[in-house]
Amino acid sequence: MLTKEQLLAIKDLQKKCEQNESFQLKLNWDMLASREDNERNDFFHYEAGQLTGFLALYNFGNKYELCGMVDPDYRRKGIFTELFSKAVTELKNRKCNQLLLNAPAESKSAKAFLQQAGCDYYMSELQMKWSGAPLEKDESVLVRCSEPRNLVDEIQLEVRCFGFTEQEATEFVNRIRKVGNELFYMIEREGKTVGKMRVDRNKGESWIYGFAVYPEHQGKGIGRSALTNIIVQERELGNDIFLEVESKNVNALKLYQSIGFQAFHVQDYYEYQL
């Protein structure tokens, strides 16, 4: 577990870095705040007792993502290269299959490092905020809290919609259920489980993650109805609603835009060959 002092130092460093280049870092704070002790996923560099460099690893079942930062006043001293080298060594020991480095699209310093490290562009992810007109619930589609009996469906939806192996999906679902603060929902139509999603509520914001509908039930308006129902639910709480989508996922992007989501930030992902 990261200590309260470490988390505060990371937040202060993040704020300084973002103000320096006017971008947003994706540090997955829900995961940072609920780290387990059995793996080393966070790497620190200090100068005179001050945190000047930080790098974090995040496991998403079939891949690892990496995000880090260095104090603008301490750049060009090899700090990030040192942290990155330690993280790569750790992942090689774990026999990691894929590593994606996450960087704000606007960050010139990140792009310089990625080019130097020999990373290849992989994809871009849009962060979107709902700002559409009021919506009405569709009673034909039910979005309800997940129950223990739904664990099989949660795992199979990760396998069939996100490309996980069964083992990867099982480990991923069990881990996020254990350490996360998210709300888990199942999507039903005519009494049959057809999909899932998770919602993370924090400080007046509701972020939607893991939204998936079984392939054989796609194209029937179920996803639109389920998304509409969760938007109505979260708006009744007074929350702003956000989600993330890969820019190449054209069908999902069109759905989100048609309901009223608008992109406000772009994160680029680059693949590093381990």
C-alpha angles and dihedrals in degrees: 000000000000113000123241089249092053092049092050091049091050091051092050091050092047091052092050093049094047093049091050095057103017097239138115123246119213103223098157094230094190089062095043090053093052104041119155122226099231097079135044106233103147127069125192137194121193133191116195090342093309123117105241102160135031135174129181134194122210124194117214100177102261097032147021125236123205130202128170146155144201128210107261089232092058103044126125090039097102094254097132092042089055093049092045092051091053092049093049091051090051092050094047088055088054091049091236114194100206137016123193122188114213119212134165109255089233097053111110093181092054093049090052091055094044091054092047092049092053096243121163123223109255109173146315127245123208120214108211135192125204112238102152135125120287114286133209124226119253105224092195090073120056124206108192138164114278118250131203090261089062095063091098092055092047090054095044092050089055089050098046100036105032104031098247121150113239092255093048091048093048093050092045096049093045092049098050090045090053102045106022132088095213127127114238120216135184124209118223135185124183089352094305126115107238106160150347146221140181129223125203113198118196133155097338096320129107116198119195116214138171094022107176140155123193109262093241090057097046122108093038100097093257094121092050092049094047092048091047091052094050091047091053090048095050094043089055085061089053093247129144111234127226139172140171130231136176110251090228092057092092098173094051092044092053091049093051093046092048091054093050109271117140127193116243103165140024128212118194123210125207127190122229118200108229 
